[in-house]
C-alpha cells in the first residue's frame, strides 16, 4: 500500500504517531531518501531505482512547498506538494512519501529510523547532518552516483528554448 503523509500543522496531529506505526508494522529493510522532486525526470527514476534495490521498502522525505521556496527561490516549486507526492507514489520504486518542512530531514529520519539512507550525486558524508542521526541508532548511509540531471537545468533549457517569452522575471534568471 502506498501512502503520503503531509507534514501536519503544528498541534493538529502528532507526526510521530504515523512514523511509529510505519516502523512497528515493518519487518523489512527500510531505505530512506529525500528531496524536492520538483520536475520529475529520468535522473529521479534512476536514482529511486538505485535506492530501492538496497532494501525492501523505499520511503521518500519530500520537501514541502515552503521548504522548496526557501531552498530554490520564490518561483519554485513548479509543481505543488500534492502533485509531487502523487508523481512519486506513481513511481513503482516508492512505497511511502512523508512531507517535511525543516532545512534537513533529520527529525523525520529520527522518527522513521530507516536502516539505510541514500543520497545522490553532489553529497559527501562530510557535509551531511543526517549521518550523525543515522549513526545514533545504528543505521547506515549510502551514496549513489547518478546522471547530472536536475530540475533547475531542465527549467533553464525550457526558458532557453522558449526565448524567455511570457515568463515571470525571476524565472528568466533561473
Backbone bond lengths (Angstrom), bond angles and torsions (degrees), N, CA, C in turn:
res aa  C-N    CA-C-N  psi(-1)  N-CA   C-N-CA  omega(-1)  CA-C   N-CA-C  phi
1 X - - - 1.438 - - 1.522 108.95 -
2 X 1.319 117.05 133.16 1.452 121.96 178.58 1.522 109.17 -101.00
3 X 1.302 116.32 136.88 1.461 120.42 179.19 1.509 110.18 -138.65
4 X 1.320 114.61 153.86 1.453 120.92 172.30 1.514 106.64 -122.40
5 X 1.300 116.07 132.32 1.446 120.87 178.17 1.512 107.44 -121.01
6 X 1.332 115.72 108.79 1.453 119.87 178.56 1.513 108.90 -72.90
7 X 1.300 115.27 153.45 1.462 119.26 175.46 1.511 106.28 -70.74
8 X 1.331 118.01 118.85 1.457 120.88 -176.64 1.522 112.06 -74.38
9 X 1.321 115.19 158.90 1.464 119.75 173.39 1.517 107.54 -63.40
10 X 1.310 116.56 147.50 1.459 120.74 -178.39 1.523 109.85 -54.56
11 X 1.334 115.99 133.42 1.451 121.62 177.82 1.510 114.89 83.02
12 X 1.315 118.40 -12.48 1.462 120.83 -177.56 1.511 112.03 -78.58
13 X 1.318 116.60 -38.47 1.456 120.89 -178.57 1.519 107.98 -156.88
14 X 1.299 117.08 143.12 1.459 120.74 177.65 1.523 107.87 -83.02
15 X 1.333 116.82 107.74 1.466 122.02 -177.40 1.526 111.36 -59.78
16 X 1.349 117.05 -28.88 1.458 120.34 -179.06 1.518 111.74 -63.79
17 X 1.321 117.43 -29.29 1.463 120.58 179.20 1.522 109.74 -59.43
18 X 1.332 116.76 -47.32 1.463 119.74 179.79 1.517 111.64 -67.05
19 X 1.319 117.22 -41.59 1.466 120.38 179.80 1.523 109.83 -63.22
20 X 1.312 117.87 -41.42 1.465 121.13 179.86 1.523 110.20 -65.48
21 X 1.331 116.29 -40.73 1.465 120.30 178.64 1.513 110.37 -59.95
22 X 1.327 116.74 -45.72 1.456 120.56 179.79 1.521 110.42 -61.21
23 X 1.343 116.53 -45.27 1.456 120.74 -177.81 1.521 111.32 -64.63
24 X 1.330 117.91 -44.12 1.458 120.69 -173.43 1.525 112.92 -71.61
25 X 1.330 118.45 -25.40 1.458 119.92 -179.48 1.523 112.13 -89.22
26 X 1.308 117.15 -4.81 1.458 120.86 -175.36 1.523 111.56 -100.53
27 X 1.317 116.05 124.26 1.471 121.62 173.65 1.533 108.79 -112.92
28 X 1.299 115.58 25.69 1.453 121.52 -176.12 1.529 109.87 -119.59
29 X 1.329 116.15 173.03 1.464 120.91 177.00 1.526 108.53 -82.40
30 X 1.321 115.38 119.00 1.456 121.09 180.00 1.514 109.43 -97.42
31 X 1.312 115.03 130.65 1.462 123.36 176.69 1.525 106.67 -110.37
32 X 1.321 116.17 139.07 1.466 121.92 -178.61 1.516 109.51 -126.03
33 X 1.313 116.06 138.89 1.457 121.75 167.78 1.510 107.29 -142.52
34 X 1.312 116.62 170.68 1.462 118.81 -179.19 1.516 110.71 -148.81
35 X 1.322 115.03 164.79 1.453 120.28 176.64 1.511 111.86 167.14
36 X 1.340 114.69 -176.50 1.461 122.02 178.81 1.525 111.28 -85.15
37 X 1.331 117.12 -40.21 1.461 123.26 -179.89 1.527 110.74 48.34
38 X 1.338 115.45 48.64 1.463 120.63 -173.25 1.526 112.52 -67.56
39 X 1.300 117.38 -61.72 1.466 120.95 173.87 1.525 106.78 -108.65
40 X 1.302 116.61 103.40 1.464 121.74 -174.65 1.524 109.50 -64.54
41 X 1.330 116.95 127.34 1.460 120.95 -174.48 1.528 111.09 -139.52
42 X 1.304 116.25 179.35 1.472 122.02 -176.54 1.523 112.60 -58.36
43 X 1.310 118.01 -35.65 1.459 121.01 177.77 1.526 111.50 -62.51
44 X 1.335 116.18 -38.58 1.462 120.14 176.41 1.526 111.03 -63.15
45 X 1.325 116.26 -45.52 1.466 120.15 -178.63 1.531 110.28 -61.22
46 X 1.300 117.28 -46.10 1.469 120.96 179.23 1.528 110.72 -62.48
47 X 1.313 117.02 -44.63 1.459 121.15 179.28 1.531 111.07 -60.97
48 X 1.327 116.89 -47.74 1.469 120.28 -179.18 1.526 111.90 -64.84
49 X 1.324 116.96 -34.51 1.477 119.18 176.90 1.528 110.21 -65.78
50 X 1.333 116.76 -37.54 1.469 120.41 178.09 1.531 111.09 -68.89
51 X 1.308 116.51 -33.36 1.469 120.70 176.08 1.528 110.21 -66.67
52 X 1.309 115.78 -46.36 1.470 121.13 -172.96 1.519 112.94 -63.45
53 X 1.325 118.49 -34.86 1.467 119.96 -178.55 1.526 112.06 -69.10
54 X 1.326 117.47 -11.78 1.459 120.77 179.93 1.528 112.73 -82.42
55 X 1.327 117.56 -9.40 1.459 120.01 -178.31 1.506 112.35 -161.42
56 X 1.327 114.39 -168.88 1.466 121.04 -176.57 1.517 113.19 -97.08
57 X 1.317 116.55 -17.53 1.458 121.41 -173.78 1.520 108.07 -146.27
58 X 1.340 116.95 129.88 1.464 121.30 179.19 1.519 109.71 -111.30
59 X 1.329 115.05 121.10 1.459 122.86 176.96 1.522 107.59 -110.75
60 X 1.332 116.03 132.43 1.461 121.24 -179.68 1.516 109.42 -112.58
61 X 1.336 116.08 127.21 1.457 122.24 170.10 1.517 106.98 -87.45
62 X 1.323 116.37 121.03 1.466 121.40 -174.97 1.518 110.32 -112.41
63 X 1.332 116.39 123.79 1.454 121.12 177.84 1.528 110.10 -59.40
64 X 1.339 116.37 136.10 1.459 120.45 174.51 1.524 109.06 -67.50
65 X 1.327 116.20 169.29 1.462 120.38 178.55 1.526 111.30 -60.47
66 X 1.340 117.56 -43.52 1.467 119.86 178.55 1.521 111.32 -62.46
67 X 1.306 116.78 -39.76 1.463 121.29 179.08 1.524 110.98 -63.67
68 X 1.325 117.12 -41.82 1.468 120.80 178.38 1.524 109.75 -63.23
69 X 1.340 117.21 -42.90 1.477 119.79 178.16 1.526 111.33 -58.95
70 X 1.326 116.52 -41.40 1.466 119.69 178.96 1.524 111.26 -64.93
71 X 1.323 117.21 -35.67 1.467 121.07 -178.58 1.525 113.16 -80.69
72 X 1.339 116.64 -40.63 1.464 121.07 -168.55 1.526 114.87 -110.62
73 X 1.330 117.94 -14.10 1.461 120.35 -179.70 1.519 112.24 113.05
74 X 1.342 115.83 171.89 1.468 121.76 -170.84 1.534 115.39 -67.86
75 X 1.314 118.16 -17.85 1.468 119.45 -179.25 1.529 113.15 -91.98
76 X 1.302 116.75 1.95 1.455 121.26 -179.64 1.512 108.95 -116.76
77 X 1.291 119.82 153.04 1.456 126.22 4.29 1.535 111.62 -79.29
78 X 1.292 115.24 159.19 1.458 121.51 173.71 1.530 108.35 -73.51
79 X 1.322 116.27 -43.80 1.465 122.90 179.86 1.527 109.05 -105.78
80 X 1.321 116.42 142.62 1.463 121.09 -178.58 1.523 111.19 -71.27
81 X 1.325 114.92 166.79 1.463 120.29 176.66 1.525 110.43 -55.43
82 X 1.313 116.62 -45.50 1.471 120.42 -179.16 1.530 111.02 -60.28
83 X 1.320 116.78 -42.94 1.469 120.58 178.85 1.523 111.21 -66.55
84 X 1.336 116.64 -45.42 1.465 120.14 -178.43 1.521 111.52 -65.13
85 X 1.325 116.93 -40.13 1.469 118.83 178.92 1.517 110.93 -67.73
86 X 1.333 117.94 -37.18 1.462 120.97 178.16 1.529 111.22 -63.41
87 X 1.314 116.37 -42.03 1.464 120.20 178.42 1.526 110.19 -64.71
88 X 1.330 117.05 -44.76 1.470 119.76 178.57 1.523 111.51 -60.14
89 X 1.326 116.71 -43.01 1.463 119.82 179.90 1.525 111.61 -68.49
90 X 1.315 116.96 -21.83 1.464 120.95 175.97 1.522 112.56 -77.13
91 X 1.318 116.32 -14.33 1.463 121.37 178.52 1.526 108.40 -80.12
92 X 1.293 117.16 128.28 1.467 121.26 -174.58 1.527 114.09 -62.83
93 X 1.305 118.19 -17.20 1.461 120.96 -177.80 1.531 112.86 -84.35
94 X 1.323 117.34 -19.36 1.466 122.45 -172.93 1.524 110.70 -96.87
95 X 1.348 116.03 130.67 1.451 121.34 178.79 1.523 113.29 -99.91
96 X 1.321 117.05 -39.22 1.461 120.73 -179.31 1.515 110.33 -146.72
97 X 1.338 114.42 153.75 1.459 121.82 178.31 1.519 108.03 -129.09
98 X 1.329 116.15 129.89 1.460 122.80 175.73 1.517 108.31 -120.08
99 X 1.328 117.78 129.81 1.453 121.10 175.28 1.514 111.41 -80.45
100 X 1.343 115.78 147.17 1.465 120.31 172.94 1.517 109.31 -144.51
101 X 1.336 115.66 147.32 1.457 121.52 -173.72 1.523 113.46 -112.63
102 X 1.324 117.26 -9.45 1.457 121.48 -177.89 1.534 110.77 -75.34
103 X 1.350 116.96 166.14 1.465 120.51 178.88 1.534 113.10 -63.30
104 X 1.333 117.35 -29.07 1.464 121.23 177.05 1.524 108.65 -130.44
105 X 1.320 117.68 160.92 1.464 120.32 178.88 1.533 113.54 -85.44
106 X 1.318 117.90 18.19 1.471 121.11 -174.29 1.528 113.04 -57.38
107 X 1.320 117.73 -44.50 1.466 120.32 -179.41 1.534 110.27 -62.28
108 X 1.293 116.59 -43.03 1.463 121.27 179.38 1.531 110.97 -65.44
109 X 1.315 116.75 -41.11 1.472 120.73 177.75 1.530 110.00 -62.39
110 X 1.330 117.19 -41.99 1.474 120.45 177.39 1.523 111.19 -59.37
111 X 1.321 116.24 -38.18 1.463 121.12 -178.86 1.531 112.18 -72.72
112 X 1.321 115.97 -43.62 1.468 120.59 -175.38 1.525 113.20 -81.90
113 X 1.327 116.18 -32.70 1.468 122.98 -178.65 1.544 112.98 51.47
114 X 1.336 117.04 54.74 1.467 119.06 177.72 1.524 110.68 -67.75
115 X 1.301 116.18 148.68 1.466 120.39 178.68 1.521 111.15 -67.20
116 X 1.336 116.35 -33.36 1.467 120.97 -176.48 1.523 108.54 -134.18
117 X 1.343 116.68 134.27 1.458 119.30 166.94 1.525 107.21 -115.43
118 X 1.321 115.17 145.45 1.456 121.19 -174.80 1.521 109.93 -124.40
119 X 1.305 115.68 136.19 1.455 122.98 173.93 1.521 108.27 -125.40
120 X 1.314 114.95 151.34 1.452 120.19 -176.04 1.513 113.63 -99.79
121 X 1.328 115.54 -159.71 1.457 122.12 -177.46 1.529 111.69 -55.81
122 X 1.305 115.79 143.71 1.451 120.50 177.16 1.520 114.19 94.07
123 X 1.306 117.64 -6.87 1.466 120.58 179.10 1.515 109.66 -105.99
124 X 1.317 114.57 153.57 1.458 120.37 171.91 1.522 107.02 -139.13
125 X 1.306 115.52 154.10 1.463 121.19 -179.49 1.533 110.47 -54.92
126 X 1.323 116.21 -35.65 1.462 121.26 -176.58 1.527 113.29 -64.67
127 X 1.339 118.03 -29.08 1.470 119.24 -175.98 1.526 113.63 -109.83
128 X 1.321 117.37 26.56 1.462 120.96 -177.72 1.531 111.46 -117.40
129 X 1.337 117.83 111.00 1.463 119.64 177.40 1.533 112.28 -65.25
130 X 1.325 117.11 -21.37 1.469 121.25 179.87 1.526 112.72 -64.21
131 X 1.318 117.35 -26.07 1.465 121.35 -176.45 1.528 110.96 -58.79
132 X 1.312 117.68 -46.42 1.469 121.18 -179.31 1.526 110.71 -61.88
133 X 1.315 117.04 -39.17 1.463 121.37 179.67 1.518 110.42 -64.03
134 X 1.315 116.78 -47.15 1.468 121.46 -178.52 1.525 110.80 -64.71
135 X 1.318 116.13 -39.50 1.468 119.50 179.08 1.523 111.99 -65.95
136 X 1.339 118.13 -27.39 1.466 122.09 178.39 1.526 112.06 -55.66
137 X 1.314 116.66 -38.51 1.466 119.36 -175.94 1.532 113.23 -113.19
138 X 1.315 118.17 9.46 1.458 121.06 173.54 1.515 116.23 88.27
139 X 1.331 116.90 16.62 1.464 119.80 175.62 1.517 110.29 -81.22
140 X 1.324 115.95 -176.17 1.466 119.03 178.25 1.515 111.02 -137.46
141 X 1.331 115.05 157.20 1.457 122.86 -179.67 1.519 108.41 -110.46
142 X 1.326 115.91 134.56 1.457 121.49 178.25 1.524 108.03 -123.21
143 X 1.317 116.27 131.61 1.467 121.53 174.40 1.516 108.26 -103.25
144 X 1.331 116.81 132.48 1.463 120.67 178.28 1.522 109.74 -123.28
145 X 1.312 115.18 147.98 1.460 120.90 176.08 1.520 109.33 -82.32
146 X 1.289 114.34 165.04 1.457 119.84 176.79 1.503 109.38 -164.37
147 X 1.323 115.56 171.12 1.466 119.10 179.41 1.525 110.24 -69.56
148 X 1.316 116.81 149.85 1.466 120.67 -179.40 1.533 111.31 -78.21
149 X 1.323 115.70 67.35 1.464 121.46 179.43 1.520 106.56 -116.97
150 X 1.337 116.70 137.98 1.457 119.26 175.69 1.519 109.25 -142.93
151 X 1.332 115.22 153.90 1.468 120.04 176.79 1.523 110.15 -60.43
152 X 1.320 117.63 -38.82 1.462 121.74 179.67 1.528 110.58 -60.42
153 X 1.331 116.73 -41.78 1.470 120.07 178.41 1.525 111.17 -67.82
154 X 1.317 117.70 -36.73 1.468 121.01 177.95 1.525 109.77 -65.00
155 X 1.323 117.35 -42.63 1.465 121.14 177.50 1.524 109.98 -61.09
156 X 1.317 117.05 -42.85 1.469 120.88 178.99 1.529 110.77 -61.56
157 X 1.329 117.18 -41.38 1.473 120.03 177.78 1.521 111.30 -63.43
158 X 1.324 116.78 -42.37 1.471 120.67 178.98 1.524 109.84 -61.62
159 X 1.319 116.54 -44.68 1.468 119.85 179.27 1.514 111.55 -63.91
160 X 1.314 116.72 -38.39 1.456 120.97 178.76 1.529 111.17 -64.75
161 X 1.313 115.65 -44.53 1.467 120.69 -179.38 1.527 111.19 -66.42
162 X 1.325 115.81 -39.49 1.465 119.99 -175.94 1.521 112.61 -77.79
163 X 1.320 117.16 -7.28 1.455 119.93 -177.32 1.512 111.82 71.20
164 X 1.309 114.63 16.17 1.468 122.02 178.28 1.519 112.66 58.12
165 X 1.324 115.79 35.30 1.463 120.48 175.20 1.521 109.46 -84.49
166 X 1.321 116.36 144.76 1.460 122.55 175.22 1.524 112.86 54.72
167 X 1.305 116.81 42.10 1.464 121.45 -177.50 1.517 108.24 -122.75
168 X 1.310 116.13 139.55 1.465 120.35 176.26 1.540 107.88 -57.60
169 X 1.329 117.92 141.32 1.474 120.75 -176.72 1.522 114.12 -53.19
170 X 1.333 117.85 -40.20 1.469 118.20 -178.74 1.527 111.35 -68.89
171 X 1.337 119.53 -26.82 1.463 121.41 177.17 1.534 110.39 -74.58
172 X 1.299 117.04 -31.05 1.466 119.88 -179.71 1.524 111.43 -64.88
173 X 1.331 116.92 -22.40 1.460 121.06 178.96 1.517 112.21 -88.41
174 X 1.335 119.02 -6.25 1.479 122.05 -175.53 1.501 112.30 -59.24
